[in-house]
């Protein structure tokens, strides 16, 4: 199983064959042999492809699933909490929404945890130093800042319920898709390694200090409890 979107592939059934995202078709046996012979990974997880919520499609203009990374903490007592979240913004109709320090062409946007309101998105600056604000989606032209992601209370509830179901893991970074049928968990990351660029501006409206700063303090307090 890969990381940072590595080795993720999209396949669709076409009669008795399978077609990849580039239009190439193979038989079931050929697909099995291809995966079995992968030079790096020994195991693959097959998942149903999820579709974006119509509000997300309207904002991105892309069919690739744009997930929310929601990091949870399971305290020593009480309910699980969501400490911070960010939106991974797919720019094209590629296979993954991973940001990977801006090398994929996708974007990432800070958001306000209490209601899912977005700030501007960001990408690496042209000179490679720091982040550059992206006010509108390159494909759709829709402005990010002030837009609220759909089904936000339900997404927070899903993240908390999954965190409690996977006890005794204390903290997990969940990638959650916003779909027409509601929020759906794509995967959970035990090592969710928040990148430093997450805390760099621009922030969501009304957020003075990035919520990840507060969350890290909570994690440290729990570790020392």
N, C-alpha and C positions, 0 to 999 in steps of 0.2 A: 504494500500500500504506500503510495507516494506522499510527498509533502509539497506545499507551494503550488499545487495544481499539476505537479509533474506526473506524466504518464496517464493523465485522465483522457479518456476517449469517449466520443458520443457515437452510438450505433442505433440505427433504425431498421426494423424488419421490413424487408421488401419481398413479399411472397415467401419463397423458401431460402432466401439469402439475407445477408445483413449489409447495410450501407453505412459507411463512415461519414464524418462531417465534410469530407472533401469529395464525396460522390463515388468513391471506390466501393465495389461490392465483393463480398467473399461468401463462401459457404460456411455453415456452422462449424464444420471440421476445420476449415482453414482459419477461422477466427480462434478456435480453441488452440490450434497449433501456434498461432501468432502470439497469443498471450502466454502460452506455456514456454515459449522460447525467448521471452523478454530478457534482455541482458542484465537488467538491474533488479526487477521485482519478481518475486515468486508467487505472490497472492494478489488477486484482484477481487474487488467487491462490485457486484452488479446491482445497480439501483435503477428504479424507474426515473425517467427524466421528468423533472418538475418544470412547470410553466410559471412565468411571472404573473403576479397580480396585475389586472388591467391598469391600475394607477401607476405601477412600476413601469409597465410597457409605455405608457404615455410619457413618462419622465425620461426614460432612457432611449426609447426607439429601438432597443436591442432585444433579441430573443434569448440571449444567454442569461442564465439565472444570476441575479444580483443579490447576494446574501448579506445578512446582518451578522457580524461577529459580536456575540454577546457573551461576556465573561462573567462567570458566576462564582460565588463563594458559599460553601456550606459551613456555617459557623459551628462551633462546638455545642451551641444550643440555639434553638429557634429555627425559623424557616430559612431556606436558601435565599440569597439576594443576588441581584444583578448589579455588578459594580461599575461596568462601563460597556459601551457598545459603539460600534462604528459601522458604516455602510460601505461595502465593497461594490463599486460601480462598474458594471460591464459597459464597455464602450462600443464593442463590435458584436457580431454574432458568433464569436469564438466559443470555445468549449468551457472555459473557466473564467471566473471573475477575479482571480488572484491578482494582487497588486505587485508583490515581489519587488519592493523598492522602486516601483515605477517602470520596471523593464518590460512589462507585458502590454503596456499601452492603456491599461485600465486605470481607474481613479479610485480614490478613497475619500470619504466625507465624514467629518466629525458630526455628531448629532447630540441633541439634548436628551438625556436619558429619561427624564420624567414623561416626555410626550412624543419622542421620536421626531422632533423638528430638526431639519438639516441646516448645517452651515454650508458655505461654499465647499466644493470638492477641491482636491489638490493633486499635484503631480510634481516630480522633481524639477527644479529650476534648470534652465538651459545650460547654465554654467556648472551644474552639478552640486551647487552649494545651497542647501535648504530646500524648501518647498515653495511652489508657485500656486496661488489661488486660481481655481477654475470656476468661474461664476455660473456657467451654463453648460449643459451636456453637449459635447461636440457633435453628436448625431442629431439630437432632437431640438437643440436650441433652448430647451426648458431650463429655467433658472433653478438652482438648487436651494439657495438660502431662503428660509421661511416655509419650505415645503415640508409637510408632515407625512411620514411613511404610513401606509395603511395598516390597520389591525395591530397597532402598537401595544395596547394593553394585553392582547392575546399573545403576542410574541414574548413579552416579559413573563407571562404566566407559563408558557411552554418552557422557557429557559429555566425557570425555577423548578418546575416539576421534573424536568430531566436531570437537573443537578441533584435533586433529592433521590431520584431513582438510581443514580449511579454512585451513591455513597458506598464506600468511604472516601472516594475521590473528593478532595476538598475544593479544588478550583479547576474549572474546565472552560475552554473557549468554544462556544457552540456556534456553528455556521447554520443560520436559519433562513430558509427561503420564504418570501412573502408570496403566496400562491392564491389562486381563486378560491381554493378550499380552506384557506387559513394558513397560518405559519406552520412550516414543516422543517424539522431538523434534518440537515444533510449529513452532518458529522459533528463529533465532539473532539476537541484537541486537548489532550492532557498537558502538552507543552505548548501553550498558545503564544509564547514569546512576543509580547507586545513590542512593536517597533518604536524607536525613539521618535520617528516622524509622526506618530499618532498624536503626540502632545504638542506638536508644532501647529501654529495657526494655519488657516483661520478656524475659529471656534464657531459653534452653533450660537444662535442668538441668545443673549443673556447669560452665557457661560463665561465666567471670568477665569476660572482655573479649571483645567481639563479634569474631568471626573476620574480619569485613570490615576491621577496623582493621589486623590483621596482613596481610591480603591487599593492602591499599592500600600498605603498606610494601614488600611484595614487588614490586608494580607500579612503584613509584618506583625501587627498586633496579635492576630490569631496564631501566628507561628510561635510567638513568644509567650502565649497564654499558658 
